[in-house]
């Protein structure tokens, strides 16, 4: 039995029926504008359309930041860039369409619910132990050493106890879940280890590196 | 034979005799101030001491940014944060001492020389093909697909041809070299693949994720 615990299909939502990523995003033949999945909440559509001023059917980073702020909060552009990379169609440049946007919105809603469940004192911050519990709650038993290493990247370097706002919580959560899922895809017998070629290893990791121009 | 080519010892310098990271940083018994390695250029010592105003023997991110700007350029804080994580003593908080600073300075000097060698038109920018040649020149045959994936993270998302300034070049170079070296440590027989436990995989990757508080 591997150490990372229960198994979910690959997705950046804490638990999600739908798969963001490749394999969707069909273009309607008439307008070239991909459509929202059936049942998408009107607020989500409105948020997207409010920023897609040229009706191109795609929004860029800054527009995504603005669109998400209507439902969640103003995410740092660093977080936006990561979300963009995790959700955009891999064959597209840095922009996302309605389907990806709806998947991202839904995913953030799941993480928001978890954040609120584990932020017991309603401080708007989650500490590393609460993050561990939150991850465990969705089926990811991340080793303390791994969590410690990641958490050490947040904080001011003073060694003071790190607390994560929703922004960093989403980042940590999606990175841990995303990397774990990718690893599990290669660990088909759930042994807790996997044999990876160099190319596979690099391709698994690079999407999680955040960069700006 | 693995696809990544010739072999160097782990270090973020393109080719380096000394190892930054753990295992050094002895504290002089009298002052508690770690010292510079013998032969360190006086400019390097001056750059460090100019920003270490409280003579603590350690500098933080902002001070590192300032210190490096005297010898190189003003690096983005994102790059500084990555350099900090790659060079600091893993047991220390987010700060670096004289030994790590000297190793980092020397490493950047190596990358600078490579950058200048491959920036043939002296534009101050390197394109993806030049980056590939530069990496090949120091013994890293990075597959085009991997390079493409990384390069796609730089640029404005317009799909225009990406050119890397020294800042991004150093980042790309250290990430590719660092991850490749870590992988090769596990691929002891140079087969081009390695068996990794989940904990090892995560611990290899997380240091290269850049985060801010």
Contacts between the chains, C-beta under 8 A, distances in Angstrom:
chain1	res1	chain2	res2	distance
A	2	B	198	6.1
A	3	B	198	5.9
A	3	B	199	6.8
A	4	B	198	5.5
A	60	B	157	6.1
A	61	B	157	6.8
A	76	B	212	7.7
A	78	B	78	8.0
A	78	B	211	7.8
A	78	B	212	6.5
A	85	B	153	7.1
A	93	B	157	5.3
A	93	B	158	6.7
A	93	B	159	4.4
A	94	B	155	7.9
A	94	B	156	7.7
A	94	B	157	2.8
A	95	B	157	6.5
A	142	B	202	7.8
A	143	B	199	5.4
A	143	B	202	7.7
A	145	B	199	6.8
A	145	B	203	7.0
A	146	B	199	6.2
A	146	B	202	4.4
A	146	B	203	6.4
A	146	B	206	6.9
A	149	B	202	7.7
A	149	B	203	6.2
A	149	B	206	4.8
A	149	B	207	7.3
A	150	B	206	5.2
A	150	B	209	7.4
A	153	B	85	7.1
A	153	B	206	7.3
A	153	B	209	6.5
A	153	B	210	7.6
A	153	B	211	4.0
A	154	B	211	5.5
A	154	B	212	7.8
A	154	B	213	5.4
A	155	B	94	7.9
A	155	B	213	5.1
A	156	B	94	7.7
A	156	B	213	5.2
A	157	B	60	6.2
A	157	B	61	6.9
A	157	B	93	5.2
A	157	B	94	2.8
A	157	B	95	6.5
A	158	B	93	6.7
A	159	B	93	4.5
A	162	B	213	7.6
A	168	B	211	7.4
A	168	B	213	7.6
A	171	B	211	7.0
A	175	B	209	6.3
A	176	B	202	8.0
A	179	B	201	7.6
A	179	B	202	6.3
A	179	B	205	6.3
A	180	B	198	7.4
A	180	B	202	7.7
A	183	B	198	5.7
A	183	B	201	5.5
A	183	B	202	7.7
A	187	B	198	7.2
A	192	B	197	5.9
A	192	B	198	5.4
A	193	B	195	5.7
A	193	B	196	6.2
A	193	B	197	4.5
A	193	B	198	6.8
A	194	B	195	7.1
A	194	B	196	6.3
A	194	B	198	7.8
A	194	B	201	7.4
A	195	B	193	5.7
A	195	B	194	7.0
A	195	B	195	4.5
A	195	B	196	7.8
A	196	B	193	6.2
A	196	B	194	6.3
A	196	B	195	7.8
A	196	B	196	6.3
A	196	B	201	7.9
A	197	B	192	5.9
A	197	B	193	4.5
A	198	B	2	6.1
A	198	B	3	5.9
A	198	B	4	5.5
A	198	B	180	7.4
A	198	B	183	5.7
A	198	B	187	7.2
A	198	B	192	5.4
A	198	B	193	6.8
A	198	B	194	7.8
A	199	B	3	6.8
A	199	B	143	5.4
A	199	B	145	6.8
A	199	B	146	6.2
A	201	B	179	7.6
A	201	B	183	5.5
A	201	B	194	7.4
A	201	B	196	7.9
A	202	B	142	7.8
A	202	B	143	7.8
A	202	B	146	4.5
A	202	B	149	7.7
A	202	B	176	8.0
A	202	B	179	6.3
A	202	B	180	7.7
A	202	B	183	7.7
A	203	B	145	7.0
A	203	B	146	6.4
A	203	B	149	6.2
A	205	B	179	6.3
A	205	B	205	5.0
A	205	B	208	7.2
A	206	B	146	7.0
A	206	B	149	4.8
A	206	B	150	5.3
A	206	B	153	7.4
A	207	B	149	7.3
A	208	B	205	7.2
A	208	B	209	5.9
A	209	B	150	7.5
A	209	B	153	6.5
A	209	B	175	6.4
A	209	B	208	6.0
A	209	B	209	6.3
A	209	B	210	7.1
A	210	B	153	7.6
A	210	B	209	7.1
A	210	B	210	5.6
A	210	B	211	7.9
A	211	B	78	7.8
A	211	B	153	4.0
A	211	B	154	5.6
A	211	B	168	7.4
A	211	B	171	7.0
A	211	B	210	7.9
A	212	B	76	7.7
A	212	B	78	6.5
A	212	B	154	7.8
A	213	B	154	5.3
A	213	B	155	5.1
A	213	B	156	5.3
A	213	B	162	7.7
A	213	B	168	7.6
